[in-house]
């Protein structure tokens, strides 16, 4: 597993106290480890509901 720090210039200027983001190679897929700037609860719930509905449509339920 390779971990490298990533901090785009825009992000650097946005917050001086923010920890730098890191990219982690998970079997060929790059995953960013970051601190969210807002509450992600609603976004995660909406995406989960969307995917659930899509899967139900695929199986015809």
Biopython code that builds the backbone (N, CA, C, O; Angstrom):
import numpy as np
from Bio.PDB.StructureBuilder import StructureBuilder

atoms = [
    (1, "UNK", "N", (0.849, -1.171, 0.000)),
    (1, "UNK", "CA", (0.000, 0.000, 0.000)),
    (1, "UNK", "C", (0.894, 1.233, 0.000)),
    (1, "UNK", "O", (1.787, 1.357, 0.837)),
    (2, "UNK", "N", (0.653, 2.142, -0.936)),
    (2, "UNK", "CA", (1.429, 3.364, -1.047)),
    (2, "UNK", "C", (0.588, 4.531, -0.562)),
    (2, "UNK", "O", (-0.567, 4.677, -0.963)),
    (3, "UNK", "N", (1.158, 5.360, 0.297)),
    (3, "UNK", "CA", (0.463, 6.543, 0.801)),
    (3, "UNK", "C", (1.314, 7.751, 0.472)),
    (3, "UNK", "O", (2.515, 7.768, 0.743)),
    (4, "UNK", "N", (0.686, 8.771, -0.119)),
    (4, "UNK", "CA", (1.421, 9.990, -0.412)),
    (4, "UNK", "C", (0.557, 11.199, -0.088)),
    (4, "UNK", "O", (-0.648, 11.178, -0.338)),
    (5, "UNK", "N", (1.154, 12.256, 0.465)),
    (5, "UNK", "CA", (0.371, 13.451, 0.791)),
    (5, "UNK", "C", (-0.025, 14.203, -0.472)),
    (5, "UNK", "O", (0.736, 14.286, -1.436)),
    (6, "UNK", "N", (-1.230, 14.744, -0.439)),
    (6, "UNK", "CA", (-1.733, 15.530, -1.561)),
    (6, "UNK", "C", (-2.408, 16.763, -0.990)),
    (6, "UNK", "O", (-3.271, 16.647, -0.120)),
    (7, "UNK", "N", (-2.032, 17.930, -1.460)),
    (7, "UNK", "CA", (-2.671, 19.167, -1.007)),
    (7, "UNK", "C", (-2.676, 20.133, -2.186)),
    (7, "UNK", "O", (-1.682, 20.816, -2.433)),
    (8, "UNK", "N", (-3.809, 20.195, -2.925)),
    (8, "UNK", "CA", (-3.879, 21.123, -4.049)),
    (8, "UNK", "C", (-3.714, 22.562, -3.581)),
    (8, "UNK", "O", (-4.054, 22.875, -2.440)),
    (9, "UNK", "N", (-3.195, 23.456, -4.444)),
    (9, "UNK", "CA", (-2.995, 24.856, -4.057)),
    (9, "UNK", "C", (-4.260, 25.531, -3.550)),
    (9, "UNK", "O", (-4.193, 26.334, -2.620)),
    (10, "UNK", "N", (-5.422, 25.222, -4.145)),
    (10, "UNK", "CA", (-6.676, 25.836, -3.703)),
    (10, "UNK", "C", (-6.965, 25.441, -2.266)),
    (10, "UNK", "O", (-7.352, 26.280, -1.453)),
    (11, "UNK", "N", (-6.779, 24.162, -1.951)),
    (11, "UNK", "CA", (-7.039, 23.680, -0.595)),
    (11, "UNK", "C", (-6.063, 24.300, 0.396)),
    (11, "UNK", "O", (-6.439, 24.612, 1.526)),
    (12, "UNK", "N", (-4.809, 24.482, -0.020)),
    (12, "UNK", "CA", (-3.813, 25.081, 0.866)),
    (12, "UNK", "C", (-4.228, 26.490, 1.272)),
    (12, "UNK", "O", (-4.089, 26.879, 2.432)),
    (13, "UNK", "N", (-4.739, 27.250, 0.308)),
    (13, "UNK", "CA", (-5.115, 28.618, 0.618)),
    (13, "UNK", "C", (-6.420, 28.687, 1.393)),
    (13, "UNK", "O", (-6.692, 29.692, 2.050)),
    (14, "UNK", "N", (-7.233, 27.638, 1.329)),
    (14, "UNK", "CA", (-8.537, 27.643, 1.983)),
    (14, "UNK", "C", (-8.420, 27.519, 3.491)),
    (14, "UNK", "O", (-9.103, 28.236, 4.222)),
    (15, "UNK", "N", (-7.577, 26.635, 3.964)),
    (15, "UNK", "CA", (-7.511, 26.392, 5.401)),
    (15, "UNK", "C", (-6.086, 26.111, 5.830)),
    (15, "UNK", "O", (-5.455, 25.169, 5.351)),
    (16, "UNK", "N", (-5.591, 26.921, 6.721)),
    (16, "UNK", "CA", (-4.232, 26.730, 7.222)),
    (16, "UNK", "C", (-4.166, 25.605, 8.241)),
    (16, "UNK", "O", (-3.101, 25.019, 8.436)),
    (17, "UNK", "N", (-5.291, 25.287, 8.902)),
    (17, "UNK", "CA", (-5.304, 24.259, 9.947)),
    (17, "UNK", "C", (-5.662, 22.875, 9.420)),
    (17, "UNK", "O", (-5.632, 21.904, 10.176)),
    (18, "UNK", "N", (-5.996, 22.769, 8.156)),
    (18, "UNK", "CA", (-6.422, 21.485, 7.601)),
    (18, "UNK", "C", (-5.236, 20.547, 7.456)),
    (18, "UNK", "O", (-4.135, 20.954, 7.086)),
    (19, "UNK", "N", (-5.488, 19.289, 7.757)),
    (19, "UNK", "CA", (-4.467, 18.263, 7.541)),
    (19, "UNK", "C", (-4.374, 18.008, 6.038)),
    (19, "UNK", "O", (-5.385, 18.066, 5.339)),
    (20, "UNK", "N", (-3.174, 17.727, 5.535)),
    (20, "UNK", "CA", (-3.080, 17.424, 4.108)),
    (20, "UNK", "C", (-3.828, 16.137, 3.777)),
    (20, "UNK", "O", (-3.869, 15.206, 4.581)),
    (21, "UNK", "N", (-4.413, 16.097, 2.598)),
    (21, "UNK", "CA", (-5.100, 14.897, 2.134)),
    (21, "UNK", "C", (-4.059, 13.842, 1.791)),
    (21, "UNK", "O", (-2.914, 14.170, 1.480)),
    (22, "UNK", "N", (-4.453, 12.594, 1.847)),
    (22, "UNK", "CA", (-3.563, 11.524, 1.410)),
    (22, "UNK", "C", (-4.291, 10.656, 0.406)),
    (22, "UNK", "O", (-5.500, 10.446, 0.505)),
    (23, "UNK", "N", (-3.543, 10.156, -0.561)),
    (23, "UNK", "CA", (-4.073, 9.192, -1.515)),
    (23, "UNK", "C", (-3.510, 7.835, -1.149)),
    (23, "UNK", "O", (-2.307, 7.686, -0.935)),
    (24, "UNK", "N", (-4.384, 6.848, -1.079)),
    (24, "UNK", "CA", (-3.981, 5.492, -0.737)),
    (24, "UNK", "C", (-4.327, 4.586, -1.908)),
    (24, "UNK", "O", (-5.451, 4.618, -2.408)),
    (25, "UNK", "N", (-3.367, 3.780, -2.346)),
    (25, "UNK", "CA", (-3.592, 2.831, -3.427)),
    (25, "UNK", "C", (-4.174, 1.555, -2.840)),
    (25, "UNK", "O", (-3.485, 0.815, -2.138)),
    (26, "UNK", "N", (-5.439, 1.301, -3.130)),
    (26, "UNK", "CA", (-6.129, 0.098, -2.643)),
    (26, "UNK", "C", (-6.326, -0.845, -3.824)),
    (26, "UNK", "O", (-7.386, -0.842, -4.451)),
    (27, "UNK", "N", (-5.329, -1.637, -4.125)),
    (27, "UNK", "CA", (-5.436, -2.596, -5.220)),
    (27, "UNK", "C", (-5.675, -1.950, -6.570)),
    (27, "UNK", "O", (-6.482, -2.450, -7.354)),
    (28, "UNK", "N", (-4.999, -0.862, -6.857)),
    (28, "UNK", "CA", (-5.143, -0.191, -8.144)),
    (28, "UNK", "C", (-6.172, 0.920, -8.156)),
    (28, "UNK", "O", (-6.302, 1.620, -9.160)),
    (29, "UNK", "N", (-6.905, 1.102, -7.071)),
    (29, "UNK", "CA", (-7.890, 2.182, -6.960)),
    (29, "UNK", "C", (-7.352, 3.203, -5.976)),
    (29, "UNK", "O", (-7.018, 2.857, -4.843)),
    (30, "UNK", "N", (-7.264, 4.466, -6.401)),
    (30, "UNK", "CA", (-6.798, 5.518, -5.506)),
    (30, "UNK", "C", (-7.949, 6.002, -4.637)),
    (30, "UNK", "O", (-9.008, 6.376, -5.140)),
    (31, "UNK", "N", (-7.730, 5.990, -3.337)),
    (31, "UNK", "CA", (-8.736, 6.434, -2.375)),
    (31, "UNK", "C", (-8.170, 7.648, -1.657)),
    (31, "UNK", "O", (-7.048, 7.603, -1.153)),
    (32, "UNK", "N", (-8.934, 8.734, -1.604)),
    (32, "UNK", "CA", (-8.498, 9.949, -0.923)),
    (32, "UNK", "C", (-8.979, 9.925, 0.513)),
    (32, "UNK", "O", (-10.158, 9.695, 0.782)),
    (33, "UNK", "N", (-8.061, 10.162, 1.430)),
    (33, "UNK", "CA", (-8.426, 10.297, 2.841)),
    (33, "UNK", "C", (-8.388, 11.781, 3.169)),
    (33, "UNK", "O", (-7.325, 12.402, 3.183)),
    (34, "UNK", "N", (-9.569, 12.340, 3.432)),
    (34, "UNK", "CA", (-9.692, 13.780, 3.658)),
    (34, "UNK", "C", (-10.648, 14.046, 4.808)),
    (34, "UNK", "O", (-11.406, 13.168, 5.220)),
    (35, "UNK", "N", (-10.601, 15.262, 5.317)),
    (35, "UNK", "CA", (-11.590, 15.696, 6.302)),
    (35, "UNK", "C", (-12.680, 16.446, 5.560)),
    (35, "UNK", "O", (-12.381, 17.387, 4.826)),
    (36, "UNK", "N", (-13.942, 16.052, 5.732)),
    (36, "UNK", "CA", (-15.027, 16.741, 5.028)),
    (36, "UNK", "C", (-15.193, 18.168, 5.534)),
    (36, "UNK", "O", (-14.919, 18.469, 6.696)),
    (37, "UNK", "N", (-15.646, 19.040, 4.639)),
    (37, "UNK", "CA", (-15.890, 20.428, 5.002)),
    (37, "UNK", "C", (-17.316, 20.640, 5.493)),
    (37, "UNK", "O", (-17.656, 21.722, 5.971)),
    (38, "UNK", "N", (-18.162, 19.597, 5.375)),
    (38, "UNK", "CA", (-19.541, 19.695, 5.838)),
    (38, "UNK", "C", (-19.995, 18.322, 6.313)),
    (38, "UNK", "O", (-19.259, 17.342, 6.194)),
    (39, "UNK", "N", (-21.200, 18.256, 6.849)),
    (39, "UNK", "CA", (-21.777, 16.992, 7.303)),
    (39, "UNK", "C", (-22.164, 16.160, 6.083)),
    (39, "UNK", "O", (-22.908, 16.624, 5.219)),
    (40, "UNK", "N", (-21.662, 14.945, 6.016)),
    (40, "UNK", "CA", (-21.906, 14.084, 4.861)),
    (40, "UNK", "C", (-23.059, 13.109, 5.061)),
    (40, "UNK", "O", (-23.331, 12.298, 4.176)),
    (41, "UNK", "N", (-23.740, 13.168, 6.195)),
    (41, "UNK", "CA", (-24.794, 12.211, 6.516)),
    (41, "UNK", "C", (-25.875, 12.169, 5.445)),
    (41, "UNK", "O", (-26.235, 11.091, 4.972)),
    (42, "UNK", "N", (-26.395, 13.329, 5.058)),
    (42, "UNK", "CA", (-27.471, 13.371, 4.059)),
    (42, "UNK", "C", (-26.994, 12.884, 2.695)),
    (42, "UNK", "O", (-27.718, 12.175, 1.997)),
    (43, "UNK", "N", (-25.788, 13.260, 2.321)),
    (43, "UNK", "CA", (-25.248, 12.851, 1.028)),
    (43, "UNK", "C", (-25.105, 11.336, 0.971)),
    (43, "UNK", "O", (-25.471, 10.715, -0.027)),
    (44, "UNK", "N", (-24.578, 10.741, 2.028)),
    (44, "UNK", "CA", (-24.393, 9.289, 2.077)),
    (44, "UNK", "C", (-25.742, 8.583, 2.048)),
    (44, "UNK", "O", (-25.900, 7.590, 1.338)),
    (45, "UNK", "N", (-26.720, 9.080, 2.810)),
    (45, "UNK", "CA", (-28.044, 8.463, 2.854)),
    (45, "UNK", "C", (-28.713, 8.521, 1.484)),
    (45, "UNK", "O", (-29.280, 7.528, 1.028)),
    (46, "UNK", "N", (-28.648, 9.678, 0.825)),
    (46, "UNK", "CA", (-29.270, 9.823, -0.490)),
    (46, "UNK", "C", (-28.630, 8.890, -1.514)),
    (46, "UNK", "O", (-29.329, 8.281, -2.325)),
    (47, "UNK", "N", (-27.313, 8.778, -1.479)),
    (47, "UNK", "CA", (-26.627, 7.893, -2.429)),
    (47, "UNK", "C", (-26.966, 6.437, -2.155)),
    (47, "UNK", "O", (-27.155, 5.661, -3.092)),
    (48, "UNK", "N", (-27.045, 6.054, -0.886)),
    (48, "UNK", "CA", (-27.417, 4.678, -0.532)),
    (48, "UNK", "C", (-28.834, 4.372, -1.023)),
    (48, "UNK", "O", (-29.078, 3.300, -1.576)),
    (49, "UNK", "N", (-29.769, 5.307, -0.825)),
    (49, "UNK", "CA", (-31.144, 5.112, -1.286)),
    (49, "UNK", "C", (-31.207, 5.007, -2.808)),
    (49, "UNK", "O", (-31.953, 4.191, -3.349)),
    (50, "UNK", "N", (-30.422, 5.839, -3.494)),
    (50, "UNK", "CA", (-30.404, 5.804, -4.955)),
    (50, "UNK", "C", (-29.892, 4.457, -5.456)),
    (50, "UNK", "O", (-30.470, 3.868, -6.369)),
    (51, "UNK", "N", (-28.812, 3.974, -4.859)),
    (51, "UNK", "CA", (-28.247, 2.685, -5.281)),
    (51, "UNK", "C", (-29.189, 1.530, -4.959)),
    (51, "UNK", "O", (-29.318, 0.594, -5.747)),
    (52, "UNK", "N", (-29.845, 1.596, -3.804)),
    (52, "UNK", "CA", (-30.800, 0.547, -3.435)),
    (52, "UNK", "C", (-31.942, 0.502, -4.437)),
    (52, "UNK", "O", (-32.329, -0.574, -4.893)),
    (53, "UNK", "N", (-32.485, 1.666, -4.783)),
    (53, "UNK", "CA", (-33.580, 1.723, -5.755)),
    (53, "UNK", "C", (-33.133, 1.195, -7.117)),
    (53, "UNK", "O", (-33.881, 0.481, -7.786)),
    (54, "UNK", "N", (-31.919, 1.546, -7.525)),
    (54, "UNK", "CA", (-31.392, 1.068, -8.804)),
    (54, "UNK", "C", (-31.271, -0.459, -8.810)),
    (54, "UNK", "O", (-31.633, -1.104, -9.795)),
    (55, "UNK", "N", (-30.770, -1.035, -7.729)),
    (55, "UNK", "CA", (-30.642, -2.491, -7.641)),
    (55, "UNK", "C", (-32.003, -3.178, -7.644)),
    (55, "UNK", "O", (-32.168, -4.223, -8.274)),
    (56, "UNK", "N", (-32.982, -2.598, -6.943)),
    (56, "UNK", "CA", (-34.328, -3.171, -6.931)),
    (56, "UNK", "C", (-34.949, -3.140, -8.324)),
    (56, "UNK", "O", (-35.650, -4.076, -8.710)),
    (57, "UNK", "N", (-34.698, -2.076, -9.079)),
    (57, "UNK", "CA", (-35.213, -1.990, -10.446)),
    (57, "UNK", "C", (-34.568, -3.037, -11.336)),
    (57, "UNK", "O", (-35.225, -3.602, -12.210)),
    (58, "UNK", "N", (-33.285, -3.299, -11.120)),
    (58, "UNK", "CA", (-32.582, -4.300, -11.934)),
    (58, "UNK", "C", (-33.164, -5.697, -11.746)),
    (58, "UNK", "O", (-33.259, -6.470, -12.700)),
    (59, "UNK", "N", (-33.552, -6.016, -10.514)),
    (59, "UNK", "CA", (-34.088, -7.359, -10.254)),
    (59, "UNK", "C", (-35.602, -7.412, -10.433)),
    (59, "UNK", "O", (-36.207, -8.474, -10.285)),
    (60, "UNK", "N", (-36.217, -6.272, -10.751)),
    (60, "UNK", "CA", (-37.640, -6.250, -11.046)),
    (60, "UNK", "C", (-38.546, -6.215, -9.841)),
    (60, "UNK", "O", (-39.688, -6.669, -9.926)),
    (61, "UNK", "N", (-38.086, -5.697, -8.724)),
    (61, "UNK", "CA", (-38.950, -5.598, -7.538)),
    (61, "UNK", "C", (-39.546, -4.221, -7.404)),
    (61, "UNK", "O", (-40.297, -3.962, -6.463)),
]
sb = StructureBuilder()
sb.init_structure("model")
sb.init_model(0)
sb.init_chain("A")
sb.init_seg("    ")
for serial, (resi, resn, name, xyz) in enumerate(atoms, 1):
    if name == "N":
        sb.init_residue(resn, " ", resi, " ")
    sb.init_atom(name, np.array(xyz, "f"), 0.0, 1.0, " ", f" {name:<3s}", serial, name[0])
structure = sb.get_structure()
